[in-house]
Amino acid sequence: MSAGAGLRAAVLGTGSWGTAFAAVLADAGCDVALWGRTTATCEEITLKHRNERYLPGVDLPPALRASTDASAVLEGADLVAIAIPSQSVRATLEPLRAAFPAGAVAVSLMKGVELATDRRMSQVVAEALALPDDRVAVVSGPNLAREIAEHQPTATVVASTSPETAALVARACASAYFRPYTNDDVVGVELCGAVKNVIALAVGISQGRGLGYNTMATVITRGLVEITRLGLALGAQPATFPGLAGMGDLMATCASPDSRNHKLGVHLGQGMTLNEALTATGGTAEGVKSSRSVLELAHSVGVEMPITSAVVQVLHEGLPVEDLAPLLLGRPHKAERV
């Protein structure tokens, strides 16, 4: 019997990651329905088992169905996975609070920090749906959507303050190609997922400028230091950062041409404006908006993040991309340490 057999799952969001994770849940044996805003996309998923806009050429499980009726999708769900742009989460979820199934678990698939509040996505989800922390879980790791939709093997981390909630979500998504590990470090797992997008932008900009692998390795390594430094200041567990949610996700996002944050950075490095780069990239590059909230969060706890600061200056303060490189390593000379 499949791991998720008997579980009913709802997925909010028909973008690349929401659709891919819905397919994971279906392949694990769950009964899965998706909610999306676009009728044509929902019909395509249900009738043609495709989502050509976000996962072109990928065959989806025939049992997947999608609808623009959120209440119908949510009805009877044991778990609700949420994969919508991070800055839209609160406004999207609050009207659905009354329809959220009693006893269901909310699963955040988002990787960002909310502007204005500097709240992590699990916090936004809990507040918007009026849920206790033990009914919220986070999924994060080296999870490039297209590779997963093509059944390429990967592992992920399911984090929750409740071991029972983490175990439920892990059971719901475990399959031959998707291996979940559980973790109780929600803070660390979420910060890794949010900040790695910012580091991937820096790597992409550098590569767009023609810089090579030495620069990439340096930015990735020092980027992990920034993530770790911020996480520890906020109470995260040290073991999270060299793991799947930390270094694993950081490597995948910084190195893959399928990463939207990396791709957008390359476009910027090649001379596009931010608006041009966003259009050329397609989809949501969470690091663009989250970079500012991550930096604000760092300032609030007195943590220096020179790579993040440099990315914010390029994206939002008019710094020319050719001036980025010196800022990436702009700390005083000293011994290497976190």
N, C-alpha and C positions, 0 to 999 in steps of 0.2 A: 504494500500500500504506500502511496506517495506521502511524503512528510506532511504536506498541507491538506490532505484529504479531510473533508468535513468542515473546513474553514471557509467562511464567506469574506471576501476582501473587496473593498472599494478603493479606487485610485482617483484622486482629484488632480487632473492635469493630463493632457494628451500630447505634451511635448516629447522630446526624444527620451528623456530619463523616465518620465511617468509611464510612457508606453512600454519601454524596455522592462521596467520593474513589474508592470502588470503582466508581461509575458513570463517573467521569472516566477511570479506567484502562480500563474496558470500552469506552468510546467511543473511546479512543485505540488500540484493537485488541488489548489484553491479554486473556488468558484469566484470569478473576477468580473467586475464591471468598472468601467472608467467613466468619469465625467469630464466633459470638455465644453468650451464655449462655441465651437464651430460645428454646425450641423453636418457639413460636408465631411469633415474629418471623422466625426463619430460614425457616420454611415459607412465610410470607407473602412474603418476598423471592424465594424460589425459584419458588413456584407462581403467585403473583399479581403479582409484579414491583412490589411496593409495600412501604413501611415506614410505615404510617399513624401509628404512635406518634411518630416523629421527623421524618418528611417527609410529612405528610398531603397527599394529592391529587397527589403527584408520581409519574409513571410512570418506573420504573427500566428499564435495559436488560434485555431478555428473557434474555440469556445469563448474567446474574448468578445465582449460586447461593450458598446459605448453609447452614452446618451448626454444630451444637454440638460436633462432633468436631474438636478443634484439630489433631490429628496428620494427619487426612485433608486438612484445608484447607491445611496447611503443605507437604504432600508435593510435591516437585518444583518449588517456587516459586523464581523468580529474584529476586524482591523481596517483602518482607513489610512492609506498611504497618501501623503500630500506632496505633490511635485509641481509647484507653481512658483513664479518668480518671487524671490524673497521679499522684495519691497511691496508686494501685493498680498502677502499672506494674511495679514490682519483684516484688511478690508474685504477679502474674499471669504474668510472663514466666519467672521462674526455673524453674518446673516444666516449661516448654516447651523448655528449653535443649537437651535431647537430641533433640527432634523438629525443631529448627530446621534447615532444609536446608543442607547443606555448600555453601559458596560464595555463598549468598544474601546480599542486601543488606537491612539493616533500615532502614526509613524511619519516623522519628518524626513523627507529626502532632500531638503534644501540645504545649500551650503552658502550661508551669508550671515550678515549682522544687520539688524534693522536700523535704518537711518533715524535720527532724532532720538531714539530710545537706547541705542547700542545693545539691544536685547538679542540674545541668540535665538535661533529659529524654534527650538523646543520651548523656550519661554514664551515666544509669541504665540505658538500653537496652543499652549496651555491656557494662556490668558484669553485668546480669542474664542476658544471653545469651552472655557470655564472647567478645565479638567485638572485633576490632581497630577502631580509630577509622576506618580507611579503608573499612570495610564498613558504616558508618552514615551516613545522610543525614537531613536535616531539611527539611520543607516548611513554609513560613510565608509569610504575606502577607495581603492583604485578601480572605480566603476565607470569607465567610459561606455556610454550607452550603446553605441553601435556594436562594439565588440561583444557586449553581453547579449544583445539581441541576436547576434550571430552564433551564440552558444560557445564563445571562446572562454576557456576556464578562467575564473577569477575568484577571489575571496573578498569578504567585506566584514565590517564590524557593525554589530547591532548593540547599541548602548542604551541603557535605561537605569534609573535608580532602583527599579524593581527587577529582581532576577526572573520572576515569573513572566513579566511583560517581555523582557528580552528573549526569554526562551520561546514564548509564543510566536514572536515575530521571526525568530530564527527558524523555527519549525515551518512557518508559513512560506519561507522563501528558499529553503534548502533543496538543491537539486544536484544532478550529476556535474553541472558546470558552474554552479554558484554556491560557494561555501561560506556560510556566515559563522563568525565567531562572536561571542557575547562579551560585554564589557560593562562595568558600572561607572566609567568615567565619562559622563555625558559632556561635561565642560571641555575636557581635552579633545574628545572626538569631534565635537562641533567646531571648536576653534581651529583644529587642523583643517577641517573641510572648508572653512571660510577663508583663512589666510592663504592657503595654498593657491587659491585663484589669483590672489594679488601677486604672489611670487611668480606664477606662470605668466602673468602679464609682463613682468620685468624680464623674464627669460625670452619671451616672444619679441619684445622690443629690441633686446640685444641681438637676437638672431636676425631680425629684420634690418638691423644696421650692419649686418655682415660679420658680427663677432662670432667666435667659434666655441668649441667644447670646453675649453678652459674657463671661459666666462660663464657658460651654462652651469658647469659643475660648481663653480664658486658661488653663483647666485642661489642654486638649489641648496647647497650646504649651509650657507649663511642664512638663507631663508628659513631653513629648519631651526636654526638657532633663534631667529626672531619668533617663530611660532612657539617654540618651547619656552622662551623667556616670558612671553605673554601668558601662556597657559599656566605656568607655575605661579605667576603672580595672581592668577585668578583661582587657584586651588586645584588645578588639574594634576593628574598622576604622571610622574616622569616616564613610566614604562609605555605610555600611550604614544609618545612622539617618534620613537624608532620603529613603531609597528605599522600595521596596514593602514590605519587611519591617518598616520603621520607621514613618515617617509614613503610608504607605499603609494598613497594618493598623490603626494607631492611629485614623485618621480613620474607617475603616469600623466599627470596634468601638465607638467613642464616639458615633457619630451614628446608627447603625441601630437601630430598634426590634426587629429580629430578633436583636440581640446579647444573649445571656443575661446577660452581666455588666452591660451597660447596663440591661437590663430589671430585674434584681435590685436595682440601685442605685435605680432609680425607685421600686420598691416600698418600699425602706427609707426613702427620702425622704418618701414619703407616709404613713409612720407604722407600717408593718408591723415586727414583730420579724424577726430573721434567719431563724428557722425558718419563719415565715409567708411571708417573701419567697422562700425556697428552694422551698417548696411551690408558690407561685403562679407561679414562673418555670418550673419543670420542667427536667429535664436538669441538666447539670453546669455551674456557673459557676466556672471554675477560679480566678478571682481571689480568691475567698473564702479558700481555704486557702493559695494561693501568696503572698498579700499578706504573711503573716508570714515565710515563708522568703525572700522578696525583701528584706524589711527587714533580716532577719538577715544576708543576704549583703552588703547595703550597709554595715551596721555593721562587718562583718569587714574591709572595705577602706577604712573611714573616709569613706564617701560620705553626704552629707545628702540625704534624700528626703522633704521635708515633705508632699507629697501622699500618698505611700504610707504614711507614718507616720499621717496623719490618718485614712486608710481603715482601717488596723489598729485604731486607737483606737475607731472606730465599730463595727467588726465584732466585735472580740474583747475590748475593754476597757471597754465600757459608756458610751462617749462619746455623748451625745445628738446626733441628726443635726442639730439646729439649731445646734450648736456647731462643725460641720464647716467652714463657709465661712471663718471667720477663720484656721483652721489651714492651709487650702490655700495661702495666700500668706504664710505665717508666717516669712518670711526677712527679715533686716535690709535696709533700703533701700540699694541700690547700683546700679551700672551693669548693664545687661542683658548677660549672657554665659552661656555654658555653665558 
